[in-house]
Amino acid sequence: MLKLTRHRSRGVATVEFCVVALLAAVPLCTGILQTGLLLIANHQVDLAAFMAARAGAVAGGDAGRIRLVFHQALSPLLVRTAGGVDAGNVSERVLSAQTSGAAALALYSRLEVLGPGADELADFAIVRRGRRVLPNDAVEFRGQGAGARSGVSLQEANVLRIATTWCHPLVVPFAAQIMLATLRQLDADPWHQLCYADRRVPIRSVALAPMQSDFVAP
């Protein structure tokens, strides 16, 4: 009887190991895949933030111009890949994504102009053509001293600083649920919570660009 029991038990340990390994491999593999997709999106958000900051630097720090360029640079993340994307249709697909994704870009992206801020403007702003601006011309001859409120010089103040955020959708099953459940507990930001409710993760990027025009006070 003992020999019969041993014979029937052969292979049980192997089966149990395979089941446990499978249960461990599924979240690991899906997590790696979703993380890779988020890294790709993060690179695109960084590029979009850089392009937006550069555009704003030559447009007086205009928030509308910065937002427009940021949205245009994010459009590749919205391109539909059904049927394949190649050199012959990529431009059309991107333009289509800009049009069809306008609502999503407005809803799931956020832009903040961090500087020049109120302290820099209080220290160095002048009135030019009826507008209060931070001068960008001949800054090397306007003095090197630090402002009383900002603690920085005019040269240092002439840097556009923006922060951009894009809520990127999570598409990999199982990994998405784990990430969302974890982030909901760790991140209490109300706007981020709205992203999590729509199965999205906020990706934030900060970009700097030397001003190439007078920064116009908002």
FENFEN-V830973 format. One record per backbone hydrogen bond with DSSP energy under -0.5 kcal/mol. CO is the residue of the C=O (numbers start at 1). NH is the residue of the N-H. If there is no record, write none. Layout:
# FENFEN-V830973
((CO:NH) (CO:NH))
This chain:
# FENFEN-V830973
((1:5) (2:6) (3:7) (4:8) (5:9) (6:10) (7:10) (9:12) (11:15) (12:16) (13:17) (14:18) (15:19) (16:20) (17:21) (18:22) (19:23) (20:24) (21:25) (22:26) (23:27) (24:28) (25:29) (26:30) (27:31) (28:32) (29:33) (30:34) (31:35) (32:36) (33:37) (34:38) (35:39) (36:40) (37:41) (38:42) (39:43) (40:44) (41:45) (42:46) (43:47) (44:48) (45:49) (46:50) (47:51) (48:52) (49:53) (50:54) (51:55) (52:56) (53:57) (54:58) (55:58) (56:59) (56:61) (57:212) (57:213) (59:62) (60:216) (62:66) (63:67) (64:68) (65:69) (66:70) (67:71) (68:72) (69:73) (70:74) (71:75) (72:75) (74:77) (75:78) (76:79) (81:84) (86:89) (86:90) (89:93) (90:94) (91:95) (92:96) (93:97) (94:98) (95:99) (96:100) (97:101) (99:102) (101:105) (102:106) (103:107) (104:108) (105:109) (108:167) (110:165) (112:114) (112:163) (115:161) (117:121) (118:122) (119:123) (120:124) (121:125) (124:135) (126:128) (126:133) (128:131) (131:128) (131:133) (132:217) (133:126) (133:135) (134:215) (136:139) (138:141) (139:142) (147:151) (152:147) (153:157) (154:158) (157:159) (158:211) (160:209) (161:114) (161:115) (162:207) (163:112) (164:205) (165:110) (166:168) (166:203) (168:201) (171:173) (172:176) (173:175) (174:178) (175:179) (176:180) (177:181) (178:182) (179:183) (180:184) (181:185) (182:186) (183:187) (186:188) (189:193) (190:194) (191:195) (192:196) (193:197) (194:198) (195:198) (195:200) (196:199) (199:170) (201:168) (202:204) (203:166) (205:164) (207:162) (209:160) (214:216) (215:134))
